[in-house]
Amino acid sequence: MTDTLCIGVIHLDVRHGCVEENRKALAALALEAAGRGASIIVAPELAVSGYSFDSRRHVAACVEAITGETFECLWPVARQYKAYICTGIAECDPATGIYYNTALVVGPDGEPAAFHRKIVAAERRWACPGQVSRPGVFDTPWGRLGILICADSYSGLLPRSQALNGADLVLVPSNWPPSGLDPRLIWRARSLENGFGIVGCNRTGLDRMMDCRECRSYVVTPQGTVLLDESSSTSTAWIVEYPLVNGRLSSERRQAIMALRQPEDFSELYLDVNGLDDFGGLWGLPPQGPLDIRCLVPESPGQAVSLLESTAAECNSVPMLLVLPRSMGPFTAEQIVRFTSNRTAAVVAEHEGQNGNSAYGLVSSSQQISLAPGCSAVMADFGPARIALVRPESLVHPEVAVSLSKQGCDLLVTSSEQFGPDDRLLFGVKCLERAAVAAVSSKGAMICEPPVGHEPWKEELTTGSGVCSAGIDTAALRSKRFHDRVDMETLLLR
């Protein structure tokens, strides 16, 4: 029984439209990786065809069937070395003539072990999105593996579906350029929030419209251990020794995370609110506009009042939301109202409730809304924003962020005493679900805004004591698009 699984990552210099040349290079590197002991071999997205095509007609000379030329080229290697080889192809389904961006897995028995058709519609000019009824998982002697393709990993619901389908290692063939949002942040976040490992196999070379020579491939374990983080300007086969437990992929962390899910906390996940002309009107949202967010991190509880008072004094005509760590309270409601009276300001803090018990909530001169015990989130309107106060143990689940964003939330606020780099990543990545995120701790604070296009999300960060500030405009948060091509029944099964 071995304690590692040998994985080959083929970082291929893909030549656009040069199908035979790419296929020959792919087969040679697959043979090299298998000869070096790799039992799982992963190649990039569209490794045979190249990436940038303008139309069906443009890509037509590069498409093939699942059991076409690339399969025929790779199965002798897979069978000889008892390996699983995953590669991206431009697929044509012979029965329908439909084209797909597909990841094919050639199994050691000389048959297709699995295939996954990219679900996120990134190649709109020629590729049909895949069906969510095909989960893209397959079983091996080491455990169950899943497949996603590049942008399938961008939002949280498709990776979460793979975890719910039992995948303990997810292969992600990619064509993710080095500019814009760093895929390593996404892959690390998806690994940590789901408890599975990820093999992100990127590419190199010059595509028709992209320079991929600095693209990075990345392998990470469920615990966040980075096993590969490399780029190469030429074709390379890297070998990674992935840890096993008693000869199997570890499922302990994934199962523990899945057991903590509470589907009743995100029952609205299935709502279809894409493409609405009046999203704000649907939910009765306050009129959009600017909001000044200040996350306050006092050096000690004794300094909380003075920091709150001095910051509140800066409030002008723009509504100000002041957020304090839960550990810095409780305040009396009268104290908070004193800071907010005669100002367009609200405070999120631990405060004394009407029944004498303390609670974390939002208090202003006109309202007091608290996060009740056992409740994952509560919503409140203040100024131009619908705000959700969310327990940190709930916000780590992507379904919660999507559900709240679909219900019109502009800003998700949480207080957590866990505030290391990975904690911050798991909070920050939730802004990809089209709501801003403010996270505060006694150790620091951060405010993240959803990105524009393929750019990184905007982030303001304070480590240690101080004030983390950001201004957001809820007008930019009201045009929401959600990736709903997911298996809602799997995600909401109780």
NUMILUM-182634 format. One line per field, with one value per residue (C-alpha): x, y, z; residue in three letters. Coordinates in steps of 0.2 Angstrom, whole numbers, plus 2048, in hexadecimal, padded with zeros to 3 digits. Last residue first. Example, Ala and Ser with C-alpha at 12.3 -4.5 7.8 and 13.67 -1.06 7.14 Angstrom:
<recs>
east <- 844|83E
north <- 7FB|7EA
up <- 824|827
res <- SER|ALA
</recs>
This chain:
<recs>
east <- 761|764|766|776|772|761|768|774|77C|77A|775|785|77F|77E|77B|778|774|786|78D|77F|783|792|7A0|7AC|7B9|7C1|7CB|7CE|7DC|7E3|7EC|7EB|7E1|7DB|7D2|7CE|7C7|7C4|7D1|7CC|7C3|7B4|7B2|7B6|7AA|7AF|7B9|7BA|7C7|7CA|7D8|7DD|7CE|7C3|7B9|7B3|7AA|7A4|79D|790|791|795|7A7|7A6|7A7|7B9|7BD|7B6|7C0|7CF|7CF|7CE|7DC|7E7|7E3|7D4|7CB|7C3|7B5|7A9|79E|796|78F|78B|77F|772|764|75D|769|777|771|76F|780|789|781|784|797|799|7A6|799|790|79E|7A1|790|788|781|779|777|76B|773|76F|76D|76B|760|762|764|767|773|777|76A|76D|76D|765|770|769|760|75E|756|754|763|76D|772|777|77A|784|77A|77B|76D|764|753|754|765|776|782|78F|793|78D|78B|780|783|779|77D|772|773|77F|78C|77F|774|783|785|772|772|77F|78F|794|7A1|7B2|7B2|7A4|7B1|7AB|7A2|79E|792|792|785|78D|788|796|79C|7AD|7A7|7A2|7B5|7B9|7AB|7AE|7C0|7BD|7B0|7BB|7CA|7C6|7C2|7D4|7DF|7CF|7CB|7BE|7B7|7B1|7A5|79F|790|78C|77C|76D|75C|757|753|740|746|73F|741|754|755|74C|751|754|761|764|758|754|752|75A|765|756|757|769|769|75D|76B|775|787|792|792|799|7A8|7AB|7A9|7B6|7C2|7C2|7C2|7D4|7D9|7DD|7EC|7EB|7EA|7F1|7FC|7FF|810|811|81A|81B|81B|821|81D|827|825|823|818|818|80E|80E|80B|803|7FC|7EB|7E4|7D9|7E9|7EF|7F6|7F9|7FD|802|800|810|811|7FF|7FE|7ED|7E4|7E9|7F2|804|80C|808|7FA|7F1|7EE|7E5|7E6|7DA|7D9|7C8|7C2|7B4|7B8|7CB|7CC|7C1|7CB|7DB|7D5|7CE|7DE|7E9|7DE|7E5|7D8|7DE|7ED|7F5|7EA|7DF|7DE|7D9|7D8|7D1|7D2|7C9|7CF|7C3|7B4|7A4|796|794|7A6|7A3|793|79D|7A9|79A|793|7A1|7A4|7B5|7B7|7AD|7B8|7C7|7BE|7B8|7BB|7B8|7C2|7BC|7C8|7D9|7D4|7CB|7B9|7B2|7AA|7A3|792|788|777|77F|77F|78E|78D|78D|79D|7A0|79F|79A|7AB|7A9|798|79C|797|7A7|7A3|7AA|7AF|7B2|7BC|7BC|7C2|7D3|7D2|7DE|7D2|7D2|7CA|7C3|7C1|7B5|7B1|7A2|79C|78B|78A|77B|780|792|795|7A3|7B0|7BE|7CA|7D1|7DB|7DA|7E5|7E1|7F0|7F2|803|800|7ED|7EF|7FD|7F4|7E4|7EC|7ED|7DC|7D4|7DC|7D6|7C4|7BB|7B4|7B1|7BB|7BC|7CB|7C5|7B5|7BC|7BB|7AA|7A3|7A8|7B6|7C2|7CF|7D5|7E1|7DB|7E4|7E6|7D4|7D6|7E7|7EE|7EC|7F4|7EF|7F9|80A|819|827|822|810|817|822|814|808|815|817|804|801|80F|807|7F6|7FC|805|7F6|7EA|7F3|7E4|7ED|7FD|7FC|80C|807|808|805|803|807|800|808|7FD|805|806|807|800
north <- 859|85A|86C|86B|85A|860|871|868|877|882|890|89B|8AB|8BC|8CC|8DE|8E5|8E5|8F4|8FF|8FA|906|901|90B|902|904|8F8|901|8FC|8EE|8DF|8DB|8E7|8E2|8EA|8DF|8E1|8D0|8CB|8CF|8C3|8CE|8DC|8D4|8D3|8DE|8D8|8E1|8DA|8DB|8D7|8CC|8D0|8CB|8D3|8CC|8D8|8D0|8D8|8CE|8C6|8B4|8B8|8C1|8B0|8AF|8BC|8B1|8A1|8AB|8B4|8A4|89D|8AC|8AB|8B4|8A7|8B2|8B5|8C3|8C3|8CF|8CB|8DB|8DE|8D1|8D0|8BE|8B7|8BE|8B5|8A4|8A6|8AA|89B|88F|893|88C|896|8A2|896|894|8A6|8AA|8B6|8C8|8CC|8DE|8E5|8F6|908|90E|8FF|8F0|8E0|8CE|8C0|8B1|8A0|89F|894|8A2|8B2|8BE|8CF|8DE|8EE|8FD|910|917|909|8F8|8E9|8D9|8CD|8C8|8CB|8C5|8D1|8CD|8DE|8D9|8DF|8E2|8D8|8E3|8EA|8FD|908|919|927|933|93D|92E|921|921|924|916|90B|90F|90E|8FC|8F7|8F1|8DF|8DF|8DE|8CB|8CD|8D6|8E8|8EE|900|904|916|91E|92B|93D|93D|931|936|937|924|920|92A|922|910|912|919|90C|8FD|903|8F8|8E9|8E9|8EF|8F4|8EC|8F7|8F2|902|901|911|90D|915|914|908|90B|8FF|8ED|8E8|8D7|8D6|8E9|8E8|8DB|8E6|8E1|8CF|8C5|8B7|8B6|8A3|89D|88C|893|899|88A|890|88E|87F|876|876|870|86A|858|85E|865|856|84B|855|855|842|83D|839|831|81F|814|814|827|82E|83D|844|841|84E|84B|85A|857|867|870|880|891|889|88D|885|883|871|867|876|870|877|86A|863|861|86E|86C|87B|87E|890|89A|8A5|89F|8A1|8B0|8B1|8B4|8A6|89D|8A0|893|88B|881|87F|86F|873|863|866|85D|85B|863|86E|880|87C|875|882|890|889|887|899|8A1|896|89C|8AE|8BA|8C5|8C1|8B0|8A8|899|88B|87E|86B|86B|859|858|84C|846|846|83F|846|853|859|85A|865|870|873|877|883|88E|899|899|886|883|891|884|873|869|856|84B|83D|82F|824|81C|80D|819|81F|82D|83E|849|84C|849|850|861|860|869|87A|87A|880|88B|89E|89D|896|89B|893|88B|879|871|860|853|841|831|821|821|80F|807|7FE|80B|819|828|837|844|856|85E|86F|86A|86A|864|859|84F|83D|840|84A|856|859|866|85D|85F|851|844|835|827|81B|808|80A|800|804|817|818|80E|818|829|82A|821|82D|83C|835|832|829|839|83F|84D|85F|868|86C|872|880|88E|888|887|899|8A5|899|89C|88D|880|870|862|869|870|872|86C|85B|850|83F|834|824|82D|822|82A|820|826|838|835|82C|83A|847|83D|83C|84E|853|848|84F|861|85E|855|862|872|87E|888|881|87B|87C|86F|86F|85C|859|846|840|832|82D|82C|821|811|800
up <- 810|7FD|7F9|7EF|7E7|7E2|7DB|7CF|7C7|7B8|7C4|7C2|7C9|7C1|7CB|7C6|7D7|7DD|7D3|7D8|7EA|7EA|7F5|800|809|81A|826|836|842|84C|844|832|828|816|808|7FA|7E8|7DF|7D2|7C0|7B4|7B2|7BF|7D1|7DF|7EE|7FD|80F|81B|82E|83A|849|855|845|838|827|81A|80A|7FA|7F1|7E0|7E4|7E0|7F0|7F9|7F4|802|810|80B|807|818|821|817|81B|82E|835|841|84E|842|840|830|824|813|808|7FA|7FF|7F2|7F6|7E8|7F2|802|7F9|7F0|800|809|7FB|7FC|80D|817|81B|827|833|832|838|82C|82E|81D|817|80B|806|801|813|81E|81B|826|822|82F|82D|833|841|850|85C|854|84A|850|848|851|847|847|84F|849|84E|844|84D|858|867|87A|886|891|888|87E|877|87D|86E|865|856|845|847|83C|835|82D|83B|848|853|84E|85C|86A|862|865|877|87A|872|87F|879|87A|874|86C|869|85C|851|84D|83D|839|82B|825|81A|80F|815|821|82E|835|847|846|844|854|85E|858|85C|86E|872|86C|876|885|87A|875|866|85D|84C|844|833|82A|81B|812|807|7F7|7ED|7E9|7EF|7FD|7F7|7F4|7EF|7DD|7DC|7DF|7D1|7C5|7B3|7B8|7AF|7BC|7CB|7CA|7DC|7E0|7EE|7F8|804|80A|81D|81B|812|822|81E|82C|826|815|81E|828|819|80F|81D|81F|80D|80C|7FB|7FE|801|813|813|803|800|7EE|7E7|7D8|7C8|7BC|7A9|7A0|78F|78E|796|7A7|7B6|7C7|7D8|7DC|7ED|7F6|807|80A|815|807|7FC|7EF|7DD|7D2|7C0|7BC|7AC|7A8|796|793|788|781|771|765|773|777|782|793|79B|7AB|7B5|7C6|7D0|7DF|7F0|7F9|809|801|807|807|7F6|7EE|7F6|7F1|7DF|7DE|7E6|7DA|7CB|7CD|7C7|7B9|7AE|7AF|7A3|7A8|79B|7A8|7AB|7BD|7C5|7D6|7E4|7F1|7E7|7F0|7E6|7F3|7F1|7DE|7E1|7EC|7DD|7D2|7DF|7E4|7D5|7CB|7CB|7BB|7B4|7B0|7AD|7BC|7BE|7CE|7D5|7E0|7EA|7E8|7DD|7D2|7D1|7C6|7C8|7BA|7C2|7B1|7B5|7B5|7A2|799|791|77E|776|767|76A|77C|782|794|797|7A8|7A6|79E|798|7A4|79E|7A7|7A7|794|790|78E|79F|7A6|7A4|798|7A0|794|799|78D|785|77B|769|765|755|75D|75D|758|767|762|770|771|77C|78E|795|7A3|7A3|7B0|7B1|7B0|7A8|798|798|79A|78E|781|784|780|76D|76B|777|76E|75D|762|770|777|766|75D|75A|752|740|747|752|746|73F|750|753|759|760|76E|777|770|767|770|782|782|795|79B|79F|7AE|7B1|7C0|7C2|7C0|7C2|7B8|7A9|7AB|7AA|79B|792|796|790|77F|77D|780|774|766|76A|769|758|751|756|752|753|760|766|778|782|78F|7A2|7A4|7B7|7BB|7CB|7D6|7E4|7F5|805|7FB|800
res <- ARG|LEU|LEU|LEU|THR|GLU|MET|ASP|VAL|ARG|ASP|HIS|PHE|ARG|LYS|SER|ARG|LEU|ALA|ALA|THR|ASP|ILE|GLY|ALA|SER|CYS|VAL|GLY|SER|GLY|THR|THR|LEU|GLU|GLU|LYS|TRP|PRO|GLU|HIS|GLY|VAL|PRO|PRO|GLU|CYS|ILE|MET|ALA|GLY|LYS|SER|SER|VAL|ALA|ALA|VAL|ALA|ALA|ARG|GLU|LEU|CYS|LYS|VAL|GLY|PHE|LEU|LEU|ARG|ASP|ASP|PRO|GLY|PHE|GLN|GLU|SER|SER|THR|VAL|LEU|LEU|ASP|CYS|GLY|GLN|LYS|SER|LEU|SER|VAL|ALA|VAL|GLU|PRO|HIS|VAL|LEU|SER|GLU|PRO|ARG|VAL|LEU|ALA|ILE|ARG|ALA|PRO|GLY|PHE|ASP|ALA|MET|VAL|ALA|SER|CYS|GLY|PRO|ALA|LEU|SER|ILE|GLN|GLN|SER|SER|SER|VAL|LEU|GLY|TYR|ALA|SER|ASN|GLY|ASN|GLN|GLY|GLU|HIS|GLU|ALA|VAL|VAL|ALA|ALA|THR|ARG|ASN|SER|THR|PHE|ARG|VAL|ILE|GLN|GLU|ALA|THR|PHE|PRO|GLY|MET|SER|ARG|PRO|LEU|VAL|LEU|LEU|MET|PRO|VAL|SER|ASN|CYS|GLU|ALA|ALA|THR|SER|GLU|LEU|LEU|SER|VAL|ALA|GLN|GLY|PRO|SER|GLU|PRO|VAL|LEU|CYS|ARG|ILE|ASP|LEU|PRO|GLY|GLN|PRO|PRO|LEU|GLY|TRP|LEU|GLY|GLY|PHE|ASP|ASP|LEU|GLY|ASN|VAL|ASP|LEU|TYR|LEU|GLU|SER|PHE|ASP|GLU|PRO|GLN|ARG|LEU|ALA|MET|ILE|ALA|GLN|ARG|ARG|GLU|SER|SER|LEU|ARG|GLY|ASN|VAL|LEU|PRO|TYR|GLU|VAL|ILE|TRP|ALA|THR|SER|THR|SER|SER|SER|GLU|ASP|LEU|LEU|VAL|THR|GLY|GLN|PRO|THR|VAL|VAL|TYR|SER|ARG|CYS|GLU|ARG|CYS|ASP|MET|MET|ARG|ASP|LEU|GLY|THR|ARG|ASN|CYS|GLY|VAL|ILE|GLY|PHE|GLY|ASN|GLU|LEU|SER|ARG|ALA|ARG|TRP|ILE|LEU|ARG|PRO|ASP|LEU|GLY|SER|PRO|PRO|TRP|ASN|SER|PRO|VAL|LEU|VAL|LEU|ASP|ALA|GLY|ASN|LEU|ALA|GLN|SER|ARG|PRO|LEU|LEU|GLY|SER|TYR|SER|ASP|ALA|CYS|ILE|LEU|ILE|GLY|LEU|ARG|GLY|TRP|PRO|THR|ASP|PHE|VAL|GLY|PRO|ARG|SER|VAL|GLN|GLY|PRO|CYS|ALA|TRP|ARG|ARG|GLU|ALA|ALA|VAL|ILE|LYS|ARG|HIS|PHE|ALA|ALA|PRO|GLU|GLY|ASP|PRO|GLY|VAL|VAL|LEU|ALA|THR|ASN|TYR|TYR|ILE|GLY|THR|ALA|PRO|ASP|CYS|GLU|ALA|ILE|GLY|THR|CYS|ILE|TYR|ALA|LYS|TYR|GLN|ARG|ALA|VAL|PRO|TRP|LEU|CYS|GLU|PHE|THR|GLU|GLY|THR|ILE|ALA|GLU|VAL|CYS|ALA|ALA|VAL|HIS|ARG|ARG|SER|ASP|PHE|SER|TYR|GLY|SER|VAL|ALA|LEU|GLU|PRO|ALA|VAL|ILE|ILE|SER|ALA|GLY|ARG|GLY|ALA|ALA|GLU|LEU|ALA|LEU|ALA|ALA|LEU|ALA|LYS|ARG|ASN|GLU|GLU|VAL|CYS|GLY|HIS|ARG|VAL|ASP|LEU|HIS|ILE|VAL|GLY|ILE|CYS|LEU|THR|ASP|THR|MET
</recs>
